[in-house]
Amino acid sequence: MSRREGRRKVRAAHRERPPDEGRLIQLVYYAYVALSRLALALPERLAYGLARWIGGVAGRLSKKRSAVARNLSRITGEPLDSPRVRSLTVEVFRSYARYWLETFRLVREGREFFLERFQCDGQDNLDGVLARGKGAIVVVGHLGNWDAAGAWVGARGNRLATVAEVLRPRRMFDFFVEHREQLGMTIYPASKGAIRRLVEEVEGGAVVPILGDRDLKGTGPAVELFGAVTTMPGGPASIALRTGVPVMVAGVYGIVRPDGTRGWHAEISPPIEPPAERTPDSVRELTQEVARLLEDFIARRPEEWHVLHDFWPRADADSSPG
């Protein structure tokens, strides 16, 4: 039995409601399925227009807008109540709504769609690393549409594997995994043993993209980003040190094509080589190099960075924008 068949059997076991999940939380799953059907049914321009409107409303009413504004204030160096920060805050929610719309729509698209609509600078950096005989490690942030980037990698003919946070309800996680597998991705749950599986995938020649800006447990190495200390996941650096494969960082941004349709533009950085000899500081130092490149990608289009919580530990109680 193949690994993919095994994962499908595991997901099939989860289609029944888990005993620790009440009926109310299942409504979240049904709501997402309904939204997916709606997104597929609407014409492209109408669907994107609706997503922009919903995002604009959320950007003015969401309780998370204060955290988004604080993040943007640090990124831009401008006050919370500056016109730019206010405008960018709304645009973050519009970009995030567009991401969800695309998540629901892209599952029906094939190889040619992504080869046509996805533009990428730095492909030679990726190809150069793959030519060494193993796979590649690409760190992406919650920037633009990272799923479209993964689908493009698969459309190029590369095998791709990554991890994803297990969502509640579990059936919603399985729903997203099935979507991503149809886009050519192998998805492992972010649980014990995930790093080992990704090491095996890199050794076997797979491209392994990792969302490297959100440290869910807060236990990653401390790094400086936009002049302040936070933590970031150490997984990409750990995999690089264990495999000897360098780390690359990528930025992904939504674009409007000349014919008015939507697409994406990405850039892949030159490789960051892991040190030949590992020291106790190697993971932190390599993660700091990742943070430095990621900072540049975020600064280019901060409105596309979908981080809706306080990214940096708050030293004081900043007031929210009025």
Backbone torsions as a table, in degrees:
resi	resn	phi	psi	omega
1	MET	NA	130.9	-179.4
2	SER	-72.6	163.1	178.8
3	ARG	-63.1	-36.9	-180.0
4	ARG	-66.1	-41.5	177.4
5	GLU	-62.9	-38.2	178.1
6	GLY	-63.1	-41.8	179.8
7	ARG	-66.7	-35.8	178.3
8	ARG	-65.1	-37.5	178.0
9	LYS	-66.4	-38.7	177.5
10	VAL	-63.4	-43.3	179.8
11	ARG	-65.3	-36.1	179.0
12	ALA	-61.3	-34.7	178.6
13	ALA	-68.5	-22.2	-178.4
14	HIS	-91.2	-3.1	-176.8
15	ARG	-68.7	-25.2	172.7
16	GLU	-78.8	149.6	-176.4
17	ARG	-64.2	121.4	177.7
18	PRO	-60.7	148.8	-176.1
19	PRO	-64.0	-22.9	-178.7
20	ASP	-93.3	8.3	179.4
21	GLU	-117.1	118.3	179.7
22	GLY	-73.6	171.3	-178.8
23	ARG	-66.5	-31.2	-177.7
24	LEU	-61.9	-43.4	-177.8
25	ILE	-68.0	-22.3	177.5
26	GLN	-66.7	-23.9	178.3
27	LEU	-61.8	-29.5	177.0
28	VAL	-61.2	-45.0	179.2
29	TYR	-60.1	-48.0	-177.7
30	TYR	-66.0	-33.5	177.4
31	ALA	-64.9	-42.5	179.3
32	TYR	-66.4	-39.3	177.3
33	VAL	-62.4	-42.2	179.2
34	ALA	-63.3	-42.5	178.4
35	LEU	-63.7	-37.0	177.9
36	SER	-62.1	-44.0	179.4
37	ARG	-63.4	-40.1	179.2
38	LEU	-64.8	-44.6	-178.7
39	ALA	-60.9	-36.1	179.4
40	LEU	-72.9	-28.0	-174.5
41	ALA	-81.7	-29.1	-174.0
42	LEU	-80.0	147.0	171.7
43	PRO	-60.1	153.8	-172.2
44	GLU	-56.8	-51.8	-174.9
45	ARG	-66.4	-37.7	177.4
46	LEU	-65.4	-41.9	-179.6
47	ALA	-62.6	-43.6	179.5
48	TYR	-69.0	-35.3	176.5
49	GLY	-63.5	-41.6	178.1
50	LEU	-65.1	-41.3	178.9
51	ALA	-63.3	-39.3	178.6
52	ARG	-63.4	-41.3	179.8
53	TRP	-65.6	-45.8	179.7
54	ILE	-62.1	-42.4	178.9
55	GLY	-63.9	-38.1	178.5
56	GLY	-64.0	-40.2	176.8
57	VAL	-64.0	-46.1	-180.0
58	ALA	-61.7	-37.5	-179.1
59	GLY	-65.1	-18.8	178.7
60	ARG	-102.3	-20.2	-174.1
61	LEU	-114.7	-21.2	-174.1
62	SER	-64.0	141.7	175.3
63	LYS	-68.7	-15.4	-178.5
64	LYS	-85.7	-5.2	-175.4
65	ARG	-64.5	-29.7	179.5
66	SER	-66.0	-42.7	178.3
67	ALA	-65.2	-41.4	178.0
68	VAL	-60.9	-43.8	-180.0
69	ALA	-63.1	-40.1	178.4
70	ARG	-62.8	-42.2	177.2
71	ASN	-61.6	-44.9	-178.8
72	LEU	-66.2	-34.7	177.5
73	SER	-61.6	-41.3	178.5
74	ARG	-68.5	-41.3	-177.8
75	ILE	-64.8	-43.8	-175.6
76	THR	-87.4	-20.2	-175.4
77	GLY	76.2	14.5	-179.0
78	GLU	-107.0	155.9	-179.6
79	PRO	-62.5	156.0	179.7
80	LEU	-55.5	-37.6	-175.1
81	ASP	-93.6	13.8	178.8
82	SER	-71.5	149.4	179.3
83	PRO	-56.2	-36.9	-178.3
84	ARG	-67.0	-45.0	-179.8
85	VAL	-63.9	-41.3	177.7
86	ARG	-60.0	-45.8	-179.1
87	SER	-65.8	-44.8	-179.3
88	LEU	-63.3	-34.4	179.8
89	THR	-59.7	-45.3	177.8
90	VAL	-65.1	-39.4	-178.4
91	GLU	-66.4	-31.4	176.2
92	VAL	-59.4	-46.3	-179.3
93	PHE	-67.5	-34.0	176.1
94	ARG	-66.5	-41.7	177.9
95	SER	-64.7	-39.3	-180.0
96	TYR	-66.3	-40.3	176.4
97	ALA	-63.6	-38.0	177.8
98	ARG	-64.9	-37.8	177.8
99	TYR	-59.9	-45.3	-179.1
100	TRP	-66.9	-39.3	176.3
101	LEU	-57.8	-46.5	-178.9
102	GLU	-66.9	-35.6	176.7
103	THR	-56.2	-42.1	-178.7
104	PHE	-75.8	-31.8	-174.2
105	ARG	-86.1	-32.6	-168.2
106	LEU	-69.8	-18.7	-176.2
107	VAL	-61.8	-23.8	-177.6
108	ARG	-88.7	-6.4	-174.3
109	GLU	-88.8	149.6	-178.4
110	GLY	-104.8	-172.9	-174.0
111	ARG	-55.8	-46.4	-175.3
112	GLU	-63.9	-32.8	179.7
113	PHE	-58.6	-47.7	-176.5
114	PHE	-74.3	-35.5	176.6
115	LEU	-64.7	-29.9	179.9
116	GLU	-81.0	-41.3	-169.5
117	ARG	-97.1	-9.0	-177.9
118	PHE	-107.0	121.3	176.7
119	GLN	-108.0	140.3	-177.9
120	CYS	-142.6	124.9	169.7
121	ASP	-92.0	142.1	179.0
122	GLY	91.7	15.9	176.5
123	GLN	-58.8	-33.0	-179.8
124	ASP	-63.8	-28.7	176.4
125	ASN	-65.8	-44.1	178.0
126	LEU	-64.8	-47.0	-177.8
127	ASP	-64.7	-35.1	179.2
128	GLY	-64.6	-40.0	178.1
129	VAL	-68.6	-43.4	179.5
130	LEU	-62.4	-31.4	-178.7
131	ALA	-67.8	-13.0	179.5
132	ARG	-74.4	-12.5	174.7
133	GLY	111.6	-10.7	175.1
134	LYS	-114.8	-158.6	179.1
135	GLY	-92.9	-153.5	-178.4
136	ALA	-143.9	148.7	177.8
137	ILE	-115.5	120.3	-178.9
138	VAL	-124.6	117.4	177.6
139	VAL	-89.3	126.6	174.1
140	VAL	-122.4	153.7	174.0
141	GLY	-98.6	-179.9	173.5
142	HIS	-77.0	64.2	-170.0
143	LEU	-124.8	117.1	-179.3
144	GLY	67.8	-136.1	-179.1
145	ASN	-120.1	95.1	-178.9
146	TRP	-71.0	-25.0	176.8
147	ASP	-67.0	-40.0	177.5
148	ALA	-62.1	-37.7	177.2
149	ALA	-62.2	-42.7	178.0
150	GLY	-63.5	-40.7	178.7
151	ALA	-64.2	-36.8	177.8
152	TRP	-65.0	-41.2	177.4
153	VAL	-59.8	-44.4	177.6
154	GLY	-64.2	-37.9	179.1
155	ALA	-64.5	-28.3	175.9
156	ARG	-70.6	-14.6	-179.0
157	GLY	102.7	6.7	178.3
158	ASN	-88.4	144.4	172.2
159	ARG	-79.8	139.4	-174.7
160	LEU	-132.6	137.2	178.1
161	ALA	-142.3	142.9	179.3
162	THR	-155.7	-178.2	177.2
163	VAL	-116.9	157.2	177.8
164	ALA	-142.0	144.8	177.0
165	GLU	-63.5	135.1	178.2
166	VAL	-77.1	121.3	-176.1
167	LEU	-93.9	160.2	169.0
168	ARG	-114.8	133.2	1.7
169	PRO	-70.7	155.0	-176.8
170	ARG	-59.7	-34.2	-179.5
171	ARG	-63.7	-27.2	177.1
172	MET	-71.1	-39.0	175.4
173	PHE	-59.7	-46.4	179.5
174	ASP	-62.9	-35.3	177.6
175	PHE	-60.5	-46.3	-180.0
176	PHE	-69.3	-37.2	178.9
177	VAL	-62.6	-42.7	178.8
178	GLU	-63.0	-39.6	174.7
179	HIS	-58.2	-49.3	-175.6
180	ARG	-67.6	-35.4	177.7
181	GLU	-65.5	-34.1	176.2
182	GLN	-69.0	-20.7	174.4
183	LEU	-88.3	3.4	175.3
184	GLY	95.7	16.1	-177.6
185	MET	-105.3	145.3	169.2
186	THR	-100.3	123.4	-174.4
187	ILE	-115.4	127.3	172.9
188	TYR	-107.3	141.4	174.4
189	PRO	-63.1	143.4	177.8
190	ALA	-76.7	82.7	-177.4
191	SER	-141.8	-175.8	-178.5
192	LYS	-56.7	131.9	-179.6
193	GLY	94.2	-4.2	-176.8
194	ALA	-65.0	-41.1	-179.8
195	ILE	-62.7	-42.3	178.5
196	ARG	-59.1	-41.8	179.7
197	ARG	-64.7	-39.4	179.7
198	LEU	-70.0	-35.0	174.2
199	VAL	-59.1	-45.0	178.6
200	GLU	-61.9	-39.4	180.0
201	GLU	-65.8	-43.1	178.3
202	VAL	-63.0	-44.4	178.6
203	GLU	-61.4	-30.0	-178.8
204	GLY	-87.9	2.0	174.2
205	GLY	101.7	7.1	-177.9
206	ALA	-81.9	151.7	167.4
207	VAL	-82.8	125.8	-177.3
208	VAL	-117.3	98.5	174.1
209	PRO	-86.5	140.8	-177.7
210	ILE	-134.5	130.3	172.6
211	LEU	-70.5	107.8	-168.8
212	GLY	-108.7	16.3	-177.6
213	ASP	-110.2	-12.6	-175.9
214	ARG	-113.0	110.7	179.9
215	ASP	-93.8	93.1	-170.9
216	LEU	-60.9	-39.2	-177.0
217	LYS	-91.3	-11.0	-179.4
218	GLY	70.1	22.2	-177.0
219	THR	-110.3	4.9	-178.5
220	GLY	-75.6	173.7	-180.0
221	PRO	-63.9	144.7	177.3
222	ALA	-77.6	130.2	179.9
223	VAL	-135.4	163.7	175.5
224	GLU	-100.2	129.4	178.6
225	LEU	-138.4	121.7	-177.2
226	PHE	54.6	41.2	172.0
227	GLY	80.2	7.9	179.5
228	ALA	-136.9	154.5	-177.0
229	VAL	-88.5	135.1	173.2
230	THR	-145.6	-175.6	175.3
231	THR	-115.9	149.4	176.5
232	MET	-133.7	156.6	-179.4
233	PRO	-60.2	137.6	178.2
234	GLY	-92.9	-0.4	-177.1
235	GLY	-56.6	-49.8	-179.2
236	PRO	-57.7	-43.3	179.3
237	ALA	-65.5	-40.5	179.8
238	SER	-62.1	-43.0	179.1
239	ILE	-64.5	-41.8	178.8
240	ALA	-61.1	-42.7	-178.5
241	LEU	-68.7	-32.7	-178.8
242	ARG	-79.5	-26.2	-176.8
243	THR	-104.9	-18.6	-173.9
244	GLY	77.2	9.4	-179.4
245	VAL	-93.4	134.0	-178.6
246	PRO	-69.3	164.5	177.2
247	VAL	-104.2	137.6	170.2
248	MET	-116.9	156.7	178.5
249	VAL	-121.2	141.4	-178.2
250	ALA	-131.0	146.9	171.4
251	GLY	-115.2	139.1	-178.9
252	VAL	-127.5	132.4	-176.7
253	TYR	-135.9	144.2	174.9
254	GLY	-76.4	144.9	178.3
255	ILE	-136.2	159.0	169.7
256	VAL	-104.7	122.2	-178.2
257	ARG	-76.8	161.6	-177.3
258	PRO	-53.9	-29.3	-179.6
259	ASP	-87.3	5.9	177.4
260	GLY	91.3	-8.3	177.4
261	THR	-81.3	163.9	-177.6
262	ARG	-93.0	153.3	176.5
263	GLY	-159.3	-161.6	-175.7
264	TRP	-143.6	151.2	173.0
265	HIS	-127.9	134.6	-179.2
266	ALA	-131.7	161.6	173.2
267	GLU	-137.6	133.9	177.8
268	ILE	-109.0	128.1	-176.2
269	SER	-74.3	163.1	168.4
270	PRO	-60.6	155.8	-177.3
271	PRO	-69.8	144.4	171.9
272	ILE	-99.9	112.2	-175.3
273	GLU	-76.2	134.2	175.1
274	PRO	-72.6	151.2	179.7
275	PRO	-65.5	149.1	-179.6
276	ALA	-65.9	-34.9	179.0
277	GLU	-118.4	128.2	-177.5
278	ARG	-82.1	138.0	175.2
279	THR	-123.1	170.1	177.7
280	PRO	-58.9	-21.2	-178.9
281	ASP	-98.2	1.8	-172.3
282	SER	-62.0	-42.9	-178.9
283	VAL	-63.5	-45.4	-179.1
284	ARG	-64.3	-43.7	-177.6
285	GLU	-65.6	-40.7	178.8
286	LEU	-69.1	-37.7	177.3
287	THR	-65.8	-34.8	177.1
288	GLN	-64.9	-37.3	176.3
289	GLU	-64.6	-39.2	175.5
290	VAL	-61.5	-44.3	-179.4
291	ALA	-61.3	-38.0	-179.4
292	ARG	-62.1	-43.7	179.0
293	LEU	-72.2	-39.9	179.4
294	LEU	-62.9	-36.4	177.2
295	GLU	-57.2	-42.7	180.0
296	ASP	-64.6	-42.1	-180.0
297	PHE	-66.0	-40.0	179.7
298	ILE	-66.7	-41.8	-177.1
299	ALA	-62.7	-27.2	-179.4
300	ARG	-67.4	-39.5	-178.3
301	ARG	-141.7	70.5	-176.2
302	PRO	-60.9	-24.0	179.4
303	GLU	-70.5	-10.5	178.9
304	GLU	-100.4	5.5	179.9
305	TRP	-90.0	108.6	-172.3
306	HIS	-90.6	66.3	175.1
307	VAL	-117.0	108.5	-171.0
308	LEU	-103.6	20.0	176.5
309	HIS	-130.8	167.7	177.7
310	ASP	-64.8	115.1	-175.7
311	PHE	-80.9	-31.4	179.0
312	TRP	-106.6	141.9	174.5
313	PRO	-55.6	132.5	-175.5
314	ARG	-83.2	121.6	179.5
315	ALA	-82.7	-21.1	-179.8
316	ASP	-148.5	170.6	-177.9
317	ALA	-92.1	81.3	177.7
318	ASP	-62.2	142.3	176.1
319	SER	-79.2	149.5	179.1
320	SER	-78.4	157.0	179.0
321	PRO	-64.6	145.7	-176.6
322	GLY	-73.0	NA	NA
